[in-house]
Amino acid sequence: MIIIRAPLRISFVGGGTDLPGFYEQHTGRTISATIDKFVYLAIKPVPLVNNFILKYQTTETVKHPREFKNDRVREALLDYGIVNNGIEIASFADIPAKTGLGSSSSFSVALMMGLNAFAGKKISRIKAAEEACRLEIDILKEPIGKQDQYASAVGGFNIFEFTKDGGVDAEQVFLDFRKQHDLERHILLFFSGLSRPAASVLREQGANINDNIETYKEMAESVPLFKQKLLAGDMRGMAEMLNEGWMRKKTLATNVSNSLTDTLLESGLNAGAWGGKVLGAGGGGCVLFIAPPDKHATIRNIMMERARTHDLADFQEIPMKFTKLGVNVLFDVERTSFI
């Protein structure tokens, strides 16, 4: 058996400039950090019977990978030629899918790392990100960018640059542990209870890129300034940049925001948060605030009240810390050791 773990991420500013419609014209740039919430995969051969088994929110048992309904697993197995001997793959996660924390791409990164380990190949984290991008963008034709795959694969605080030739350059941001702890003290993260597939938002966003090219340039150019504020421990400055970035992002497509997410954000800001944004492509998922710690209790109370008012049964706060961990093979029975 092989066990793989890949972290989820928070994207601060620059999200959207990792779409090919922009970076094929101008350099895209994002800054993000991984958090202590993970996607896990367990992969093992199937003894005696030559079945292919997949366990996630449901269970699929088929005779050939092409019969899988799960498109990521189906296409990955077909692409790697794992079609003759049975395999069982089970997926677990700390956070539900479609929350804006990049879980789909974390799954793909873990899958590509795990299938290579299953075949006896050790690949780098960057290679796992490249393979995940190839699976999602080139094979599945999803209208998504590249930041989530690289963020999950590499781990930690990073700036990613997306170049015209399709390349990705990673710059690790070395944050003093005291400033990291201080940032964690100022952050509040809530799952809105609204789930949405990123593709539904990104498809319209991608179609409108040329109409919004100057906005995308501003988003990419904001990344170095956010890095400066991050390294300086300027909490209020970072919070204000989250606000500015979110206001820009709302102009990119009609379905990035809606009245309910606007209400949640405005409620947190009115209760004392310095700044905030909806994570991911938008339209639902998680809401992030940077706020003075002495305002956190007030913000929590008002957010829970708004959730009850709007019947958001799944609304909840997500406690989190940042992690430097990227994708990793935790256990490989062939090596009979934890890694």
Secondary structure, DSSP 8 states (H G I E B T S, - for coil): -EEEEEEEEEEEE-TTTTSHHHHTTS-EEEEEEEEEEEEEEEEEE--SS--EEEESSSEEEESSGGG-S-HHHHHHHHHHT--SS-EEEEEEESS-SSSSS-HHHHHHHHHHHHHHHHTT----HHHHHHHHHIIIIIIS--S--SHHHHHHHH-SEEEEEE-TTS-EEEEE----HHHHHHHHHHEEEEE-S----HHHHHHHHHHTGGGGHHHHHHHHHHHHHHHHHHHHT-HHHHHHHHHHHHHHHTTS-TTS--HHHHHHHHHHHHTT-SEEEE-TTSSSSEEEEE--GGGHHHHHHHHHHHHHHTT-TT-EE----B-----EEEEETTTTEE-
